[in-house]
Amino acid sequence: MNLSAPTLPVFLVSVIVAVVALLAHYAGVSIPWVSKHAFDALAIGYVVLLAGNIFKGI
C-alpha cells in the first residue's frame, strides 16, 4: 500500500473537526451534536485524515 500526503482541504477539514471536538470536550463549548459525541467527532476527523492518506488525490 502506497501512502500519499492528503490535500490541503482534506487536512484542514480533519483539523477543524478535531479542534471543534476538543473544544466541546475540554473547554465546555456547547455545540449541538459535537458536545454529546465528542469522541465520535474526533474519530470522524481522524478517518477523514486517514482517507486522505490512503486514497491518492483526495
N, CA, C and O of each residue as an XYZ file, in Angstrom:
232
protein
N       0.857     -1.169      0.000
C       0.000      0.000      0.000
C       0.904      1.233      0.000
O       1.788      1.373      0.845
N       0.666      2.109     -0.950
C       1.417      3.357     -1.025
C       0.598      4.485     -0.408
O      -0.542      4.729     -0.804
N       1.186      5.159      0.553
C       0.512      6.287      1.183
C       0.895      7.563      0.469
O       2.000      7.689     -0.057
N      -0.024      8.507      0.455
C       0.246      9.809     -0.141
C      -0.181     10.893      0.834
O      -1.008     10.668      1.718
N       0.386     12.049      0.659
C       0.015     13.172      1.522
C      -1.404     13.620      1.189
O      -1.773     13.670      0.015
N      -2.199     13.943      2.195
C      -3.548     14.431      1.916
C      -3.490     15.830      1.303
O      -2.522     16.566      1.492
N      -4.522     16.173      0.581
C      -4.580     17.518      0.028
C      -4.844     18.513      1.154
O      -5.287     18.137      2.239
N      -4.572     19.750      0.888
C      -4.741     20.781      1.918
C      -6.180     20.880      2.418
O      -6.381     20.990      3.628
N      -7.202     20.845      1.539
C      -8.582     20.909      2.059
C      -8.933     19.734      2.980
O      -9.611     19.927      3.989
N      -8.483     18.534      2.646
C      -8.770     17.372      3.489
C      -8.089     17.528      4.833
O      -8.688     17.247      5.871
N      -6.846     17.971      4.826
C      -6.125     18.179      6.068
C      -6.811     19.230      6.929
O      -6.962     19.040      8.136
N      -7.228     20.337      6.320
C      -7.882     21.401      7.076
C      -9.219     20.952      7.653
O      -9.552     21.301      8.785
N      -9.985     20.187      6.890
C     -11.269     19.680      7.396
C     -11.038     18.785      8.601
O     -11.745     18.898      9.603
N     -10.057     17.896      8.515
C      -9.801     16.994      9.640
C      -9.323     17.758     10.871
O      -9.701     17.417     11.992
N      -8.506     18.775     10.681
C      -8.023     19.572     11.813
C      -9.168     20.363     12.439
O      -9.273     20.438     13.663
N     -10.017     20.946     11.616
C     -11.148     21.730     12.126
C     -12.101     20.834     12.921
O     -12.554     21.219     13.999
N     -12.405     19.651     12.403
C     -13.292     18.731     13.115
C     -12.668     18.314     14.445
O     -13.355     18.249     15.465
N     -11.370     18.035     14.433
C     -10.691     17.636     15.668
C     -10.663     18.768     16.694
O     -10.889     18.534     17.881
N     -10.388     19.978     16.248
C     -10.341     21.120     17.174
C     -11.720     21.399     17.763
O     -11.839     21.694     18.952
N     -12.747     21.310     16.949
C     -14.109     21.521     17.447
C     -14.464     20.461     18.490
O     -15.068     20.775     19.516
N     -14.090     19.209     18.227
C     -14.369     18.143     19.189
C     -13.607     18.370     20.492
O     -14.158     18.166     21.573
N     -12.359     18.787     20.402
C     -11.582     19.050     21.610
C     -12.129     20.239     22.391
O     -12.161     20.210     23.621
N     -12.558     21.280     21.690
C     -13.166     22.427     22.367
C     -14.453     22.031     23.077
O     -14.713     22.468     24.198
N     -15.250     21.209     22.424
C     -16.509     20.780     23.033
C     -16.257     19.924     24.262
O     -17.012     19.997     25.232
N     -15.217     19.122     24.236
C     -14.970     18.224     25.359
C     -14.243     18.912     26.515
O     -14.665     18.800     27.666
N     -13.165     19.617     26.218
C     -12.320     20.162     27.276
C     -12.668     21.589     27.691
O     -12.539     21.934     28.865
N     -13.105     22.418     26.753
C     -13.379     23.817     27.079
C     -14.844     24.043     27.438
O     -15.209     25.131     27.884
N     -15.673     23.044     27.253
C     -17.075     23.173     27.609
C     -17.898     23.996     26.639
O     -18.985     24.457     26.984
N     -17.390     24.187     25.421
C     -18.135     24.920     24.406
C     -19.330     24.074     24.002
O     -19.189     22.881     23.731
N     -20.491     24.679     23.960
C     -21.715     23.949     23.641
C     -21.977     23.982     22.133
O     -22.361     25.008     21.572
N     -21.760     22.839     21.501
C     -22.039     22.671     20.072
C     -23.033     21.515     19.993
O     -22.753     20.430     20.502
N     -24.198     21.730     19.358
C     -25.303     20.778     19.478
C     -24.939     19.292     19.367
O     -25.156     18.562     20.335
N     -24.414     18.814     18.272
C     -24.150     17.389     18.140
C     -22.805     17.007     18.751
O     -22.665     15.953     19.371
N     -21.839     17.865     18.567
C     -20.466     17.552     18.971
C     -20.330     17.461     20.482
O     -19.555     16.643     20.977
N     -21.051     18.269     21.215
C     -20.937     18.247     22.668
C     -21.325     16.893     23.250
O     -20.743     16.462     24.245
N     -22.285     16.225     22.652
C     -22.714     14.919     23.145
C     -21.880     13.774     22.576
O     -21.822     12.694     23.165
N     -21.232     14.008     21.428
C     -20.495     12.953     20.734
C     -19.081     13.426     20.392
O     -18.666     13.341     19.236
N     -18.345     13.919     21.373
C     -17.014     14.473     21.125
C     -16.050     13.403     20.620
O     -15.268     13.662     19.705
N     -16.096     12.220     21.195
C     -15.196     11.158     20.730
C     -15.524     10.761     19.305
O     -14.617     10.534     18.505
N     -16.810     10.673     18.972
C     -17.207     10.325     17.611
C     -16.739     11.384     16.617
O     -16.278     11.053     15.524
N     -16.855     12.646     16.989
C     -16.408     13.717     16.111
C     -14.895     13.669     15.917
O     -14.403     13.901     14.813
N     -14.168     13.375     16.970
C     -12.717     13.248     16.870
C     -12.352     12.062     15.983
O     -11.412     12.148     15.192
N     -13.072     10.974     16.105
C     -12.829      9.806     15.253
C     -13.141     10.113     13.796
O     -12.441      9.632     12.905
N     -14.174     10.902     13.535
C     -14.504     11.297     12.164
C     -13.371     12.123     11.563
O     -13.004     11.928     10.404
N     -12.823     13.037     12.343
C     -11.685     13.826     11.867
C     -10.497     12.952     11.525
O      -9.807     13.200     10.536
N     -10.249     11.929     12.336
C      -9.153     11.010     12.074
C      -9.420     10.199     10.811
O      -8.510      9.998     10.007
N     -10.643      9.733     10.625
C     -10.980      8.940      9.435
C     -10.847      9.781      8.177
O     -10.400      9.278      7.146
N     -11.224     11.043      8.240
C     -11.048     11.933      7.083
C      -9.568     12.055      6.743
O      -9.194     11.972      5.573
N      -8.729     12.250      7.745
C      -7.297     12.341      7.518
C      -6.730     11.025      7.002
O      -5.872     11.027      6.119
N      -7.191      9.912      7.536
C      -6.757      8.597      7.078
C      -7.136      8.366      5.618
O      -6.330      7.860      4.837
N      -8.343      8.730      5.254
C      -8.778      8.577      3.855
C      -7.920      9.437      2.923
O      -7.594      9.028      1.809
N      -7.563     10.625      3.393
C      -6.694     11.486      2.590
C      -5.316     10.897      2.395
O      -4.671     11.162      1.380
N      -4.847     10.101      3.346
C      -3.547      9.448      3.218
C      -3.594      8.200      2.369
O      -2.655      7.924      1.624
N      -4.657      7.449      2.465
C      -4.745      6.158      1.761
C      -5.096      6.355      0.291
O      -4.479      5.738     -0.577
N      -6.073      7.202      0.001
C      -6.532      7.370     -1.381
C      -5.829      8.557     -2.013
O      -5.862      9.668     -1.485
N      -5.201      8.313     -3.131
C      -4.462      9.368     -3.818
C      -5.424     10.337     -4.486
O      -6.386      9.915     -5.129
N      -5.174     11.621     -4.341
C      -5.990     12.634     -4.991
C      -7.168     13.121     -4.181
O      -7.929     13.967     -4.649
N      -7.337     12.610     -2.979
C      -8.457     13.075     -2.133
C      -7.964     14.179     -1.250
O      -8.731     14.723     -0.455
